[in-house]
Amino acid sequence: MNRKYLGQKGGGGVKQVDLLLLAKHGIILVSFIATSVATGDRAEGADYSFGDGTSKNEACMSCHGNQAKVSGLNYVNPKNFGHTTHAKFGCVTCHDSITSNHPDAKAVVRTTGCGDCHGETLSQYSASIHAKNATCSGCHNPHRVNSSSEIAATEMNKQCAVCHDNYKITASHSRWLPQTGLHLGAIACVTCHSKAENYVISIYIAKRDGAEPESKPNLVTYEDLLKYSDGDNIQYLIDRNRDNYISLDELRKFNRDPSNKNIYLKAMMTPVKPTHSFQTFDNRWDCTFCHASGPEIMQVSYLSFPQQNGTFRQVAVEKGAAMDALRAIPNFYLMGSTRNGVLNKIGLLIIAGGMVMPVGHGFLRFLSRKNRL
């Protein structure tokens, strides 16, 4: 996202809400609910103009959605913006001081800040160590805001890398984290640097075209997957019985299909709901946070398919898919997920048995030491 958004209003603190503002947003909320009920399924279409029923979005996007008319920060990608919650509220909700002589008037046309709607989130972020370096719009383009399930974990990490150099990230983590490249390629940054409580395994389709496919996966785009599917729904590349559910058998068939030799399934651990209290939490230094959590942490997984509007759509995967890693997802494995008490005891017996010979030999030599003098 463009770092020029840093200067926009909304990241400095929680704005005092007066009675007029409450009344304003009350009207907006009622309008939004009415619009949502009226539009039904149409609201999910990328090209549908939401707004307040007066076609204000369409009027704005006729210029701001056309790169031939506007450029730079004034351009808003219609497909990226059209499905977002901000689009549902309508352009004039935030840009509510537009005059009749727009765009000739040079005055600021935005009076609503992030804190007006996201006060709790902004309070949480303001207390974090990141707040002094970036405002909300430093990471979130207000015209391309998506839920965490709609964003690929790799894209989350790229956002962090805008400020945090990849080389320095790897170097700092390698001081304590073994197999650093593999670890950083298997988790989203916010998995450890966000106080989230619940996690899922997000599975993506990636290309086999990089020197480090595990640590730096390159996800396949929507357009490329269309070529593999011959124009059909890309979900059916894996969901072969078209039941909107991915089974373990379907994952295996996808991996074994010779026509898929240049693509593979890449799994990453992601938080269900990241928080904005970005910092390093003590329990994330502990290997057991992931590697001794038992099978529960790996039971829930989704296959994320890229969409034409730049987001991802999740499809449920059969329970235990990540535990079937060696056959279903050969490029992902989490130690500790297959713990078995009997096998643990057998392993200890093997280790103890291996120690009998050297320990016994040493003990006998100690007892017979006088005979060797």
DOTI-816510 format. One record per residue (C-alpha): residue in three letters; z, y negated, x; residue number from 0. Coordinates in pm, 1 decimal, always signed. Layout:
residues N
ALA:Z:Y:X:NUM
...
This chain:
residues 373
MET:+0.0:+0.0:+0.0:0
ASN:-72.8:-348.5:+116.7:1
ARG:+220.3:-502.3:+299.4:2
LYS:+119.6:-846.2:+172.3:3
TYR:+306.2:-758.0:-145.5:4
LEU:+625.0:-816.1:+53.9:5
GLY:+628.3:-1178.9:-37.0:6
GLN:+625.5:-1123.9:-409.8:7
LYS:+926.4:-1198.2:-623.2:8
GLY:+1159.4:-919.5:-726.7:9
GLY:+1335.0:-764.8:-426.0:10
GLY:+1602.1:-1013.5:-332.5:11
GLY:+1873.6:-948.8:-590.3:12
VAL:+1946.1:-888.9:-956.2:13
LYS:+1833.2:-1179.7:-1168.7:14
GLN:+2078.0:-1331.2:-1418.7:15
VAL:+1963.1:-1241.5:-1765.3:16
ASP:+2014.1:-1512.0:-2025.2:17
LEU:+1988.2:-1487.6:-2402.3:18
LEU:+1630.2:-1609.4:-2403.4:19
LEU:+1526.8:-1335.4:-2159.4:20
LEU:+1707.3:-1071.0:-2365.4:21
ALA:+1528.8:-1187.2:-2677.1:22
LYS:+1196.7:-1184.0:-2493.0:23
HIS:+1238.9:-827.8:-2369.0:24
GLY:+1369.4:-714.4:-2708.7:25
ILE:+1040.7:-826.5:-2861.4:26
ILE:+847.7:-659.6:-2578.8:27
LEU:+1035.0:-331.4:-2629.9:28
VAL:+969.2:-327.6:-3005.1:29
SER:+601.4:-405.4:-2941.8:30
PHE:+582.7:-131.4:-2679.4:31
ILE:+734.6:+131.8:-2912.9:32
ALA:+502.1:+32.5:-3194.8:33
THR:+200.9:+41.2:-2964.6:34
SER:+299.4:+382.1:-2823.0:35
VAL:+333.3:+531.1:-3171.2:36
ALA:+4.8:+381.8:-3283.4:37
THR:-198.5:+487.7:-2982.7:38
GLY:-76.9:+849.1:-2966.6:39
ASP:-264.7:+1063.6:-2714.0:40
ARG:-502.7:+782.5:-2626.7:41
ALA:-228.9:+626.0:-2416.0:42
GLU:-287.6:+885.2:-2144.8:43
GLY:-650.5:+786.4:-2087.7:44
ALA:-711.2:+609.8:-1757.6:45
ASP:-961.7:+369.1:-1913.2:46
TYR:-759.3:+284.0:-2220.6:47
SER:-635.8:-74.3:-2232.3:48
PHE:-275.1:-86.0:-2348.1:49
GLY:-132.2:-433.4:-2389.3:50
ASP:+18.5:-601.4:-2689.8:51
GLY:-256.9:-544.6:-2944.0:52
THR:-442.0:-865.0:-2863.9:53
SER:-667.1:-716.4:-2594.1:54
LYS:-495.8:-921.9:-2324.0:55
ASN:-538.3:-637.1:-2072.9:56
GLU:-908.1:-614.9:-2144.3:57
ALA:-950.6:-989.0:-2099.5:58
CYS:-763.2:-982.3:-1767.2:59
MET:-931.4:-669.1:-1637.3:60
SER:-1278.5:-800.7:-1714.3:61
CYS:-1231.4:-1013.9:-1402.1:62
HIS:-943.8:-857.2:-1208.0:63
GLY:-1090.8:-509.8:-1245.5:64
ASN:-1426.2:-615.4:-1104.8:65
GLN:-1455.6:-646.6:-725.9:66
ALA:-1768.2:-855.6:-770.0:67
LYS:-1555.1:-1126.5:-931.6:68
VAL:-1223.9:-1103.5:-744.8:69
SER:-1110.8:-960.0:-413.0:70
GLY:-803.4:-881.9:-206.8:71
LEU:-469.5:-885.9:-387.7:72
ASN:-633.6:-1026.0:-700.2:73
TYR:-827.1:-701.5:-755.2:74
VAL:-660.7:-436.0:-971.5:75
ASN:-812.7:-87.3:-976.9:76
PRO:-858.9:-10.4:-1349.8:77
LYS:-815.3:+367.9:-1313.7:78
ASN:-499.3:+338.5:-1105.4:79
PHE:-349.4:+74.4:-1331.6:80
GLY:-465.3:+193.1:-1674.4:81
HIS:-223.3:+485.7:-1717.9:82
THR:+90.6:+317.0:-1581.6:83
THR:+391.3:+194.5:-1776.8:84
HIS:+321.1:-158.3:-1657.8:85
ALA:-20.1:-137.0:-1823.0:86
LYS:+143.2:-26.1:-2147.7:87
PHE:+355.8:-339.5:-2148.9:88
GLY:+49.3:-551.9:-2089.5:89
CYS:-50.9:-797.0:-1818.3:90
VAL:+102.6:-1100.1:-1991.2:91
THR:+448.5:-941.0:-1996.4:92
CYS:+486.0:-1031.0:-1628.8:93
HIS:+209.9:-1289.9:-1602.0:94
ASP:+333.6:-1489.7:-1898.9:95
SER:+263.9:-1842.9:-1779.7:96
ILE:-114.7:-1818.0:-1780.5:97
THR:-270.9:-2134.9:-1916.6:98
SER:-593.5:-2193.3:-2103.7:99
ASN:-762.1:-2322.7:-1789.3:100
HIS:-692.8:-2006.4:-1587.6:101
PRO:-814.9:-1929.3:-1323.3:102
ASP:-876.1:-2293.9:-1234.3:103
ALA:-504.7:-2368.6:-1250.9:104
LYS:-340.8:-2282.9:-918.5:105
ALA:+15.4:-2254.0:-1049.8:106
VAL:+208.0:-1927.7:-1017.5:107
VAL:+131.4:-1712.5:-1321.2:108
ARG:+420.0:-1464.9:-1292.0:109
THR:+777.2:-1531.4:-1401.0:110
THR:+910.5:-1178.0:-1456.6:111
GLY:+1074.2:-1007.1:-1158.6:112
CYS:+1145.8:-638.4:-1092.0:113
GLY:+1515.6:-691.2:-1159.4:114
ASP:+1446.3:-799.4:-1517.2:115
CYS:+1362.4:-438.3:-1609.9:116
HIS:+1489.2:-236.3:-1312.9:117
GLY:+1826.0:-400.4:-1258.4:118
GLU:+2019.4:-80.7:-1184.7:119
THR:+1758.4:+41.5:-935.4:120
LEU:+1744.9:-298.5:-769.4:121
SER:+2124.0:-307.9:-734.3:122
GLN:+2115.6:+33.4:-568.9:123
TYR:+1835.4:-68.3:-333.7:124
SER:+1997.8:-401.5:-248.6:125
ALA:+2294.4:-211.9:-104.8:126
SER:+2074.0:+3.6:+119.5:127
ILE:+1980.9:-62.2:+480.4:128
HIS:+1617.3:-113.5:+379.5:129
ALA:+1678.7:-412.9:+154.3:130
LYS:+1684.8:-664.2:+439.6:131
ASN:+1341.8:-553.1:+559.6:132
ALA:+1135.6:-512.3:+241.9:133
THR:+1135.8:-621.4:-120.1:134
CYS:+1047.4:-385.8:-405.2:135
SER:+678.1:-467.1:-380.0:136
GLY:+684.1:-391.5:-9.0:137
CYS:+665.2:-23.6:-105.3:138
HIS:+558.4:-35.5:-470.3:139
ASN:+229.7:-194.4:-562.7:140
PRO:+315.3:-328.8:-911.9:141
HIS:-36.3:-240.6:-1029.6:142
ARG:-7.1:+120.8:-914.0:143
VAL:+337.4:+248.7:-1006.8:144
ASN:+374.3:+619.3:-1078.6:145
SER:+655.3:+865.7:-1140.0:146
SER:+767.5:+1084.3:-848.9:147
SER:+594.7:+1388.4:-1002.2:148
GLU:+260.6:+1204.1:-996.7:149
ILE:+274.9:+1125.3:-624.0:150
ALA:+201.6:+1375.4:-348.6:151
ALA:+481.2:+1426.5:-96.8:152
THR:+231.3:+1349.4:+179.4:153
GLU:+162.8:+1010.3:+22.3:154
MET:+536.3:+938.1:+4.3:155
ASN:+559.1:+1010.0:+376.6:156
LYS:+258.8:+789.6:+451.2:157
GLN:+434.5:+503.4:+275.4:158
CYS:+735.4:+546.1:+503.0:159
ALA:+502.6:+556.8:+804.5:160
VAL:+377.9:+205.6:+725.1:161
CYS:+695.7:+75.9:+890.0:162
HIS:+825.9:+386.3:+1069.7:163
ASP:+589.7:+497.0:+1346.5:164
ASN:+505.6:+869.5:+1319.3:165
TYR:+555.0:+924.6:+1692.0:166
LYS:+900.7:+765.9:+1684.0:167
ILE:+993.2:+961.4:+1371.1:168
THR:+906.1:+1289.5:+1542.2:169
ALA:+1079.7:+1189.3:+1865.0:170
SER:+1404.4:+1086.8:+1695.5:171
HIS:+1419.5:+1400.1:+1481.6:172
SER:+1337.5:+1631.7:+1772.6:173
ARG:+1671.7:+1541.9:+1937.2:174
TRP:+1848.1:+1766.4:+1688.0:175
LEU:+1585.5:+1929.9:+1463.5:176
PRO:+1407.7:+2240.7:+1600.5:177
GLN:+1041.2:+2296.2:+1509.9:178
THR:+1028.7:+1926.5:+1424.3:179
GLY:+660.0:+1913.3:+1335.0:180
LEU:+687.6:+2203.9:+1093.1:181
HIS:+997.7:+2058.9:+929.5:182
LEU:+848.2:+1713.4:+880.1:183
GLY:+533.1:+1870.1:+738.8:184
ALA:+730.8:+2074.8:+485.8:185
ILE:+951.2:+1807.5:+328.6:186
ALA:+915.8:+1459.7:+185.4:187
CYS:+1113.2:+1196.1:+377.0:188
VAL:+1309.9:+1112.9:+61.6:189
THR:+1428.7:+1473.9:+42.1:190
CYS:+1678.5:+1394.5:+316.8:191
HIS:+1689.1:+1014.9:+303.6:192
SER:+1758.4:+984.5:-67.5:193
LYS:+2071.9:+1092.8:-249.9:194
ALA:+1881.5:+1320.9:-484.1:195
GLU:+2061.3:+1626.1:-619.9:196
ASN:+1786.5:+1854.5:-749.8:197
TYR:+1479.7:+1975.3:-562.4:198
VAL:+1159.3:+2161.5:-640.3:199
ILE:+883.8:+2318.0:-435.4:200
SER:+563.4:+2119.1:-486.5:201
ILE:+249.2:+2312.0:-397.6:202
TYR:-74.9:+2133.0:-307.3:203
ILE:-425.9:+2237.9:-211.8:204
ALA:-497.2:+2130.0:+147.3:205
LYS:-791.3:+2146.4:+388.7:206
ARG:-806.6:+2361.1:+701.2:207
ASP:-964.2:+2088.2:+910.5:208
GLY:-681.6:+1950.8:+1122.1:209
ALA:-540.2:+2041.2:+1460.8:210
GLU:-190.8:+2046.4:+1305.6:211
PRO:-241.5:+2162.7:+946.2:212
GLU:+125.7:+2247.3:+895.6:213
SER:+278.1:+1925.7:+1028.1:214
LYS:-2.5:+1694.3:+911.7:215
PRO:-161.9:+1847.1:+601.2:216
ASN:-476.0:+1688.0:+464.6:217
LEU:-484.7:+1733.8:+86.6:218
VAL:-810.9:+1808.4:-90.4:219
THR:-931.1:+1525.7:-314.6:220
TYR:-1018.9:+1551.7:-681.4:221
GLU:-1387.8:+1499.3:-604.3:222
ASP:-1391.3:+1777.7:-343.0:223
LEU:-1217.6:+2022.9:-575.6:224
LEU:-1479.0:+1949.4:-841.7:225
LYS:-1736.9:+2093.6:-602.3:226
TYR:-1534.1:+2413.1:-568.2:227
SER:-1501.2:+2439.1:-947.3:228
ASP:-1868.8:+2356.0:-1017.9:229
GLY:-1760.1:+2067.9:-1238.9:230
ASP:-1512.1:+2271.3:-1443.7:231
ASN:-1143.8:+2178.7:-1479.1:232
ILE:-1004.1:+2205.7:-1124.4:233
GLN:-688.7:+2372.9:-1256.1:234
TYR:-895.0:+2681.5:-1336.4:235
LEU:-960.8:+2737.6:-966.7:236
ILE:-615.2:+2896.8:-968.0:237
ASP:-522.8:+2925.7:-1335.8:238
ARG:-794.1:+3180.9:-1400.7:239
ASN:-672.5:+3293.0:-1740.6:240
ARG:-648.3:+2926.5:-1847.2:241
ASP:-300.1:+2951.2:-1997.5:242
ASN:-164.4:+2635.4:-1827.8:243
TYR:+70.8:+2850.2:-1619.6:244
ILE:+30.9:+2973.8:-1260.8:245
SER:+137.5:+3332.7:-1194.2:246
LEU:+213.6:+3493.1:-858.2:247
ASP:-92.5:+3712.1:-899.6:248
GLU:-313.6:+3404.9:-947.9:249
LEU:-175.3:+3247.5:-630.2:250
ARG:-252.8:+3563.3:-432.6:251
LYS:-605.8:+3585.4:-570.5:252
PHE:-669.5:+3223.4:-474.1:253
ASN:-557.0:+3287.2:-115.4:254
ARG:-761.6:+3605.3:-85.4:255
ASP:-1080.4:+3458.0:-229.4:256
PRO:-1338.1:+3436.5:+56.8:257
SER:-1489.6:+3122.1:-94.9:258
ASN:-1157.8:+2942.9:-34.7:259
LYS:-1150.9:+3002.9:+340.5:260
ASN:-1150.1:+2628.5:+416.6:261
ILE:-861.3:+2542.8:+183.8:262
TYR:-507.6:+2674.0:+148.9:263
LEU:-188.3:+2622.8:-50.0:264
LYS:+58.8:+2385.3:+113.4:265
ALA:+416.2:+2380.0:-18.2:266
MET:+666.3:+2099.1:+36.8:267
MET:+1023.1:+2046.9:-78.0:268
THR:+1053.2:+1732.5:-289.4:269
PRO:+1337.9:+1574.3:-487.5:270
VAL:+1310.6:+1577.5:-865.4:271
LYS:+1433.3:+1218.9:-886.3:272
PRO:+1464.9:+1023.9:-559.5:273
THR:+1724.2:+750.0:-547.8:274
HIS:+1685.3:+410.0:-382.6:275
SER:+1995.4:+438.0:-164.1:276
PHE:+1785.0:+508.0:+143.5:277
GLN:+1997.6:+624.0:+435.0:278
THR:+2085.5:+939.0:+627.3:279
PHE:+2339.4:+1147.9:+438.4:280
ASP:+2587.6:+1362.5:+631.2:281
ASN:+2503.8:+1694.9:+468.4:282
ARG:+2135.1:+1655.7:+562.0:283
TRP:+2229.3:+1708.8:+926.7:284
ASP:+2358.0:+2051.8:+830.9:285
CYS:+2096.2:+2327.3:+852.3:286
THR:+2268.3:+2511.9:+568.0:287
PHE:+2167.0:+2234.9:+327.7:288
CYS:+1830.1:+2410.9:+302.7:289
HIS:+1858.5:+2732.2:+498.7:290
ALA:+2171.0:+2877.9:+341.9:291
SER:+2137.7:+2751.8:-11.9:292
GLY:+2030.1:+3093.7:-133.5:293
PRO:+1730.8:+3165.0:-354.6:294
GLU:+1817.9:+2911.0:-624.2:295
ILE:+1673.8:+2616.9:-433.4:296
MET:+1335.5:+2789.8:-423.8:297
GLN:+1309.5:+2918.1:-779.2:298
VAL:+1146.6:+2614.4:-940.9:299
SER:+799.6:+2523.0:-821.1:300
TYR:+493.0:+2340.6:-946.8:301
LEU:+131.2:+2333.0:-841.7:302
SER:+19.8:+1970.0:-821.4:303
PHE:-346.5:+1907.3:-898.3:304
PRO:-505.7:+1573.0:-801.0:305
GLN:-640.7:+1364.3:-1087.5:306
GLN:-935.2:+1128.6:-1108.1:307
ASN:-704.9:+825.1:-1136.6:308
GLY:-537.6:+900.4:-803.4:309
THR:-223.6:+1066.1:-940.7:310
PHE:-118.4:+1432.6:-948.0:311
ARG:-49.8:+1653.6:-1247.8:312
GLN:+204.8:+1934.9:-1221.3:313
VAL:+150.8:+2281.8:-1364.7:314
ALA:+443.8:+2524.1:-1378.0:315
VAL:+437.4:+2816.5:-1136.3:316
GLU:+598.8:+3152.4:-1206.8:317
LYS:+966.1:+3162.8:-1109.8:318
GLY:+1021.5:+3277.8:-754.7:319
ALA:+676.0:+3179.9:-625.3:320
ALA:+811.5:+3031.5:-304.6:321
MET:+1019.9:+3345.1:-244.0:322
ASP:+695.1:+3540.4:-255.8:323
ALA:+585.6:+3321.7:+33.9:324
LEU:+446.1:+3581.1:+273.9:325
ARG:+192.2:+3702.8:+19.5:326
ALA:+143.8:+3413.3:-222.1:327
ILE:+187.3:+3109.0:+2.7:328
PRO:+143.4:+3224.2:+362.3:329
ASN:+191.5:+2874.1:+501.0:330
PHE:+543.5:+2822.7:+368.0:331
TYR:+868.5:+3005.1:+434.8:332
LEU:+1230.6:+2897.5:+413.8:333
MET:+1488.4:+3105.5:+599.2:334
GLY:+1790.5:+3195.0:+394.8:335
SER:+1592.2:+3230.1:+72.7:336
THR:+1597.1:+3609.8:+82.2:337
ARG:+1959.7:+3667.6:+181.1:338
ASN:+2081.5:+4019.4:+105.0:339
GLY:+2440.1:+4134.6:+162.8:340
VAL:+2344.2:+4494.4:+248.8:341
LEU:+2080.9:+4382.1:+499.2:342
ASN:+2333.1:+4143.9:+655.0:343
LYS:+2574.0:+4433.1:+712.4:344
ILE:+2298.0:+4653.7:+852.9:345
GLY:+2200.9:+4371.3:+1087.4:346
LEU:+2557.8:+4337.1:+1210.2:347
LEU:+2574.2:+4713.9:+1272.7:348
ILE:+2253.6:+4697.7:+1473.7:349
ILE:+2393.2:+4411.1:+1683.4:350
ALA:+2724.0:+4595.2:+1731.0:351
GLY:+2538.2:+4913.8:+1826.1:352
GLY:+2335.9:+4724.0:+2080.2:353
MET:+2655.2:+4597.1:+2239.4:354
VAL:+2809.7:+4947.2:+2277.4:355
MET:+2612.5:+5041.5:+2589.0:356
PRO:+2667.8:+4727.2:+2802.2:357
VAL:+3030.4:+4683.6:+2692.3:358
GLY:+3107.1:+5054.5:+2730.7:359
HIS:+2939.9:+5067.4:+3069.2:360
GLY:+3136.7:+4767.6:+3189.7:361
PHE:+3462.2:+4912.2:+3060.3:362
LEU:+3405.2:+5243.9:+3238.7:363
ARG:+3325.3:+5063.4:+3562.3:364
PHE:+3650.2:+4870.8:+3527.0:365
LEU:+3851.1:+5191.7:+3480.8:366
SER:+3682.5:+5358.6:+3777.1:367
ARG:+3701.8:+5058.1:+4008.4:368
LYS:+3968.4:+5216.6:+4234.1:369
ASN:+3753.9:+5524.6:+4289.5:370
ARG:+3476.4:+5299.4:+4422.1:371
LEU:+3695.1:+5115.9:+4675.1:372
